[in-house]
């Protein structure tokens, strides 16, 4: 959604666990901006889009703007 910004509710802390290419357990955690980035990237892995996280009010505005831009 290039150029679009709407308030997005997210926690200020996140922790993600996974396995690296060598099969070793990895944990990534962060607070504030890093926590929000972790949540954003986990959303991609889970198939969620930015629009999925917007409130109904902001999603409606975002969709109207996308239609206006022809996207």
N, CA and C atoms as a LAMMPS dump frame, in Angstrom:
ITEM: TIMESTEP
0
ITEM: NUMBER OF ATOMS
213
ITEM: BOX BOUNDS ff ff ff
-5.0000000000000000e+02 5.0000000000000000e+02
-5.0000000000000000e+02 5.0000000000000000e+02
-5.0000000000000000e+02 5.0000000000000000e+02
ITEM: ATOMS id mol type element x y z
1 1 1 N 0.821 -1.165 0
2 1 2 C 0 0 0
3 1 3 C 0.88 1.248 0
4 2 1 N 1.709 1.395 -1.004
5 2 2 C 2.622 2.538 -1.045
6 2 3 C 1.889 3.871 -0.883
7 3 1 N 2.407 4.703 -0.004
8 3 2 C 1.855 6.031 0.196
9 3 3 C 0.679 6.111 1.153
10 4 1 N 0.147 4.977 1.582
11 4 2 C -0.988 4.992 2.499
12 4 3 C -0.51 4.749 3.922
13 5 1 N -1.061 5.496 4.856
14 5 2 C -0.761 5.27 6.266
15 5 3 C -2.026 5.455 7.073
16 6 1 N -2.326 4.475 7.884
17 6 2 C -3.449 4.535 8.805
18 6 3 C -3.003 3.938 10.127
19 7 1 N -3.569 4.416 11.241
20 7 2 C -3.202 3.838 12.542
21 7 3 C -3.479 2.341 12.556
22 8 1 N -2.522 1.593 13.073
23 8 2 C -2.636 0.137 13.135
24 8 3 C -2.386 -0.312 14.563
25 9 1 N -3.346 -0.992 15.144
26 9 2 C -3.171 -1.449 16.52
27 9 3 C -2.237 -2.655 16.559
28 10 1 N -1.184 -2.516 17.348
29 10 2 C -0.245 -3.609 17.576
30 10 3 C 0.3 -3.46 18.987
31 11 1 N 0.739 -4.56 19.555
32 11 2 C 1.379 -4.513 20.861
33 11 3 C 2.763 -3.884 20.757
34 12 1 N 3.3 -3.462 21.876
35 12 2 C 4.639 -2.85 21.877
36 12 3 C 5.73 -3.855 22.18
37 13 1 N 5.372 -5.133 22.32
38 13 2 C 6.357 -6.188 22.552
39 13 3 C 5.972 -7.394 21.704
40 14 1 N 6.97 -8.049 21.157
41 14 2 C 6.709 -9.281 20.405
42 14 3 C 7.873 -10.243 20.584
43 15 1 N 7.553 -11.512 20.497
44 15 2 C 8.554 -12.573 20.574
45 15 3 C 8.166 -13.612 19.537
46 16 1 N 9.142 -13.996 18.717
47 16 2 C 8.892 -15.005 17.691
48 16 3 C 9.946 -16.096 17.831
49 17 1 N 9.509 -17.329 17.716
50 17 2 C 10.416 -18.472 17.781
51 17 3 C 10.382 -19.2 16.456
52 18 1 N 11.533 -19.698 16.045
53 18 2 C 11.609 -20.427 14.796
54 18 3 C 12.855 -21.286 14.756
55 19 1 N 13.119 -21.843 13.609
56 19 2 C 14.269 -22.718 13.404
57 19 3 C 15.047 -22.198 12.209
58 20 1 N 16.376 -22.092 12.357
59 20 2 C 17.192 -21.598 11.246
60 20 3 C 17.49 -22.729 10.256
61 21 1 N 18.261 -22.424 9.22
62 21 2 C 18.546 -23.409 8.175
63 21 3 C 19.347 -24.605 8.679
64 22 1 N 20.026 -24.444 9.817
65 22 2 C 20.79 -25.552 10.403
66 22 3 C 19.977 -26.337 11.413
67 23 1 N 18.694 -25.993 11.557
68 23 2 C 17.823 -26.702 12.486
69 23 3 C 17.941 -26.228 13.929
70 24 1 N 18.64 -25.128 14.15
71 24 2 C 18.805 -24.596 15.502
72 24 3 C 17.66 -23.642 15.825
73 25 1 N 17.173 -23.738 17.069
74 25 2 C 16.087 -22.874 17.517
75 25 3 C 16.57 -21.426 17.604
76 26 1 N 15.75 -20.517 17.096
77 26 2 C 16.061 -19.085 17.143
78 26 3 C 14.892 -18.349 17.788
79 27 1 N 15.218 -17.372 18.606
80 27 2 C 14.206 -16.527 19.233
81 27 3 C 14.563 -15.08 18.927
82 28 1 N 13.575 -14.346 18.457
83 28 2 C 13.737 -12.924 18.19
84 28 3 C 12.68 -12.213 19.008
85 29 1 N 13.084 -11.187 19.742
86 29 2 C 12.106 -10.42 20.499
87 29 3 C 12.493 -8.959 20.5
88 30 1 N 11.515 -8.12 20.708
89 30 2 C 11.793 -6.7 20.722
90 30 3 C 10.645 -5.915 21.306
91 31 1 N 10.96 -4.695 21.675
92 31 2 C 9.978 -3.772 22.22
93 31 3 C 9.866 -2.568 21.298
94 32 1 N 8.785 -1.855 21.449
95 32 2 C 8.507 -0.645 20.693
96 32 3 C 8.604 -0.899 19.187
97 33 1 N 9.436 -0.168 18.456
98 33 2 C 9.478 -0.31 16.997
99 33 3 C 9.873 -1.722 16.577
100 34 1 N 10.861 -2.308 17.234
101 34 2 C 11.282 -3.664 16.875
102 34 3 C 10.143 -4.664 17.111
103 35 1 N 9.403 -4.494 18.188
104 35 2 C 8.256 -5.366 18.456
105 35 3 C 7.206 -5.26 17.373
106 36 1 N 6.958 -4.049 16.922
107 36 2 C 5.97 -3.845 15.862
108 36 3 C 6.467 -4.43 14.542
109 37 1 N 7.768 -4.319 14.277
110 37 2 C 8.342 -4.897 13.051
111 37 3 C 8.225 -6.416 13.055
112 38 1 N 8.487 -7.032 14.2
113 38 2 C 8.364 -8.493 14.31
114 38 3 C 6.931 -8.918 14.011
115 39 1 N 5.962 -8.202 14.582
116 39 2 C 4.561 -8.534 14.336
117 39 3 C 4.211 -8.37 12.859
118 40 1 N 4.725 -7.312 12.252
119 40 2 C 4.475 -7.06 10.83
120 40 3 C 5.011 -8.209 9.98
121 41 1 N 6.234 -8.633 10.248
122 41 2 C 6.837 -9.713 9.455
123 41 3 C 6.144 -11.045 9.71
124 42 1 N 5.734 -11.303 10.946
125 42 2 C 4.987 -12.535 11.241
126 42 3 C 3.649 -12.535 10.51
127 43 1 N 3.032 -11.355 10.383
128 43 2 C 1.791 -11.26 9.605
129 43 3 C 2.022 -11.728 8.174
130 44 1 N 3.137 -11.321 7.571
131 44 2 C 3.444 -11.777 6.208
132 44 3 C 3.536 -13.298 6.161
133 45 1 N 4.222 -13.877 7.114
134 45 2 C 4.39 -15.338 7.139
135 45 3 C 3.058 -16.057 7.33
136 46 1 N 2.137 -15.416 8.035
137 46 2 C 0.82 -16.006 8.288
138 46 3 C -0.209 -15.648 7.218
139 47 1 N 0.206 -14.888 6.203
140 47 2 C -0.694 -14.556 5.105
141 47 3 C -1.628 -13.387 5.368
142 48 1 N -1.312 -12.56 6.371
143 48 2 C -2.145 -11.395 6.672
144 48 3 C -1.6 -10.166 5.949
145 49 1 N -2.499 -9.305 5.542
146 49 2 C -2.142 -8.06 4.873
147 49 3 C -2.352 -6.876 5.819
148 50 1 N -1.729 -5.771 5.472
149 50 2 C -1.899 -4.52 6.214
150 50 3 C -3.38 -4.2 6.393
151 51 1 N -4.155 -4.368 5.333
152 51 2 C -5.59 -4.077 5.396
153 51 3 C -6.302 -4.929 6.441
154 52 1 N -5.812 -6.134 6.678
155 52 2 C -6.439 -7.024 7.654
156 52 3 C -6.342 -6.475 9.073
157 53 1 N -5.36 -5.641 9.333
158 53 2 C -5.121 -5.106 10.673
159 53 3 C -5.81 -3.773 10.935
160 54 1 N -6.406 -3.19 9.908
161 54 2 C -7.046 -1.894 10.073
162 54 3 C -8.448 -2.045 10.661
163 55 1 N -8.855 -1.022 11.406
164 55 2 C -10.233 -1.002 11.89
165 55 3 C -11.161 -0.861 10.681
166 56 1 N -12.423 -1.157 10.886
167 56 2 C -13.389 -1.074 9.786
168 56 3 C -13.384 0.323 9.163
169 57 1 N -13.317 1.341 10.002
170 57 2 C -13.322 2.728 9.536
171 57 3 C -12.131 3.014 8.615
172 58 1 N -10.938 2.627 9.046
173 58 2 C -9.736 2.91 8.253
174 58 3 C -9.616 1.992 7.039
175 59 1 N -10.112 0.761 7.147
176 59 2 C -10.089 -0.141 6.003
177 59 3 C -10.948 0.414 4.877
178 60 1 N -12.111 0.968 5.249
179 60 2 C -13.005 1.566 4.253
180 60 3 C -12.318 2.738 3.549
181 61 1 N -11.616 3.577 4.323
182 61 2 C -10.894 4.705 3.734
183 61 3 C -9.753 4.226 2.838
184 62 1 N -9.038 3.202 3.286
185 62 2 C -7.921 2.673 2.493
186 62 3 C -8.417 2.09 1.18
187 63 1 N -9.503 1.342 1.225
188 63 2 C -10.037 0.743 0.008
189 63 3 C -10.514 1.824 -0.97
190 64 1 N -11.115 2.88 -0.451
191 64 2 C -11.566 3.984 -1.306
192 64 3 C -10.357 4.639 -1.983
193 65 1 N -9.288 4.825 -1.237
194 65 2 C -8.085 5.435 -1.803
195 65 3 C -7.446 4.53 -2.861
196 66 1 N -7.435 3.238 -2.615
197 66 2 C -6.879 2.296 -3.603
198 66 3 C -7.695 2.312 -4.895
199 67 1 N -9.02 2.351 -4.753
200 67 2 C -9.871 2.43 -5.954
201 67 3 C -9.611 3.731 -6.712
202 68 1 N -9.447 4.814 -5.96
203 68 2 C -9.177 6.117 -6.561
204 68 3 C -7.861 6.09 -7.348
205 69 1 N -6.882 5.348 -6.846
206 69 2 C -5.578 5.228 -7.507
207 69 3 C -5.589 4.175 -8.627
208 70 1 N -6.702 3.473 -8.759
209 70 2 C -6.811 2.455 -9.797
210 70 3 C -6.085 1.171 -9.463
211 71 1 N -5.881 0.921 -8.166
212 71 2 C -5.185 -0.312 -7.747
213 71 3 C -6.136 -1.395 -7.318
